[in-house]
């Protein structure tokens, strides 16, 4: 059976063919403009690296999502707050972030100096806020910090009594506008898979389970030994920062 000969465009006609192709594309764009995705929609969403390879490799954000909400859930001592601290240290370590700050809002469980110094967090670029006396003050505080635009990441402990769903939704919108990674840490008995959070990680010390992660199959369970190995390595090998910041 004879093959159909290939039709080749003569060399001198190539520019004309390319121009014709561009014209057709422009016409299609004009007709289908409302149905086309923008370049920004095609780019992977931004994130802040945790420095823990197994997490950063799995998430499309290559870390915790910027411009969105993360929920770290687990009993005290299971590593949820440590994961936030580890990410804060990575933000300060990364030269590309320039003078980006991170912030933490204290609760009944305060952020203590020991873990900060252990991870070599740059206290000059860390803002720690006292525990708000009322629920409304926490919401106002988070709004103000997100809207300032100077923070790469903000974290706090979350109880449903202090932040309601409609308030979380408003904080999510602000985080998207100002491209802030807002991380809430919960010690509730049971994890709630709230669709307002782009990322939900359940911490059990022996293992970590990703309950929700946009664009990734979940649940996804990771052995605690893989997480702790990266945490220990980072603590031992991070460069020394001068500390002169004030905790307020």
HUMO-V753266 format. One record per backbone hydrogen bond with DSSP energy under -0.5 kcal/mol. NH is the residue of the N-H (numbers start at 0). CO is the residue of the C=O. If there is no record, write none. Layout:
BEGIN
nh = {NH | NH}
co = {CO | CO}
END
This chain:
BEGIN
nh = {7 | 9 | 12 | 13 | 13 | 16 | 17 | 18 | 19 | 20 | 21 | 22 | 23 | 24 | 25 | 26 | 27 | 28 | 29 | 30 | 31 | 32 | 34 | 35 | 35 | 41 | 41 | 42 | 47 | 48 | 52 | 54 | 55 | 56 | 57 | 58 | 61 | 63 | 65 | 66 | 67 | 67 | 69 | 70 | 71 | 71 | 72 | 72 | 73 | 77 | 82 | 83 | 84 | 85 | 86 | 87 | 88 | 89 | 90 | 91 | 92 | 93 | 96 | 97 | 99 | 100 | 101 | 102 | 103 | 104 | 105 | 105 | 106 | 109 | 111 | 115 | 116 | 117 | 118 | 119 | 120 | 122 | 124 | 125 | 126 | 127 | 128 | 128 | 129 | 136 | 137 | 138 | 139 | 140 | 141 | 142 | 143 | 144 | 145 | 146 | 147 | 148 | 148 | 151 | 152 | 153 | 154 | 155 | 156 | 157 | 161 | 162 | 167 | 168 | 169 | 170 | 171 | 172 | 173 | 174 | 175 | 176 | 177 | 178 | 179 | 180 | 181 | 181 | 182 | 182 | 183 | 183 | 184 | 185 | 192 | 193 | 194 | 196 | 197 | 198 | 199 | 200 | 201 | 202 | 202 | 203 | 204 | 205 | 207 | 208 | 209 | 209 | 210 | 210 | 211 | 213 | 215 | 218 | 219 | 221 | 223 | 225 | 226 | 227 | 228 | 229 | 230 | 231 | 232 | 233 | 234 | 235 | 236 | 237 | 243 | 247 | 247}
co = {5 | 7 | 9 | 9 | 10 | 12 | 13 | 14 | 15 | 16 | 17 | 18 | 19 | 20 | 21 | 22 | 23 | 24 | 25 | 26 | 27 | 28 | 31 | 31 | 32 | 37 | 38 | 38 | 63 | 46 | 50 | 51 | 51 | 52 | 53 | 54 | 58 | 47 | 45 | 179 | 64 | 179 | 181 | 198 | 69 | 183 | 70 | 200 | 185 | 74 | 78 | 79 | 80 | 81 | 82 | 83 | 84 | 85 | 86 | 87 | 88 | 89 | 93 | 94 | 96 | 149 | 124 | 152 | 126 | 154 | 103 | 128 | 108 | 107 | 109 | 111 | 112 | 113 | 114 | 116 | 115 | 120 | 121 | 122 | 101 | 125 | 103 | 126 | 247 | 133 | 133 | 134 | 135 | 136 | 137 | 138 | 139 | 140 | 141 | 142 | 143 | 144 | 145 | 100 | 100 | 180 | 102 | 182 | 104 | 184 | 158 | 158 | 163 | 164 | 165 | 166 | 167 | 168 | 169 | 170 | 171 | 172 | 173 | 174 | 174 | 151 | 67 | 179 | 153 | 180 | 69 | 181 | 155 | 71 | 190 | 191 | 192 | 193 | 68 | 68 | 211 | 70 | 208 | 72 | 200 | 206 | 77 | 203 | 221 | 201 | 207 | 219 | 199 | 208 | 199 | 197 | 212 | 209 | 209 | 207 | 205 | 222 | 222 | 223 | 224 | 225 | 226 | 227 | 228 | 229 | 230 | 231 | 232 | 233 | 241 | 127 | 245}
END
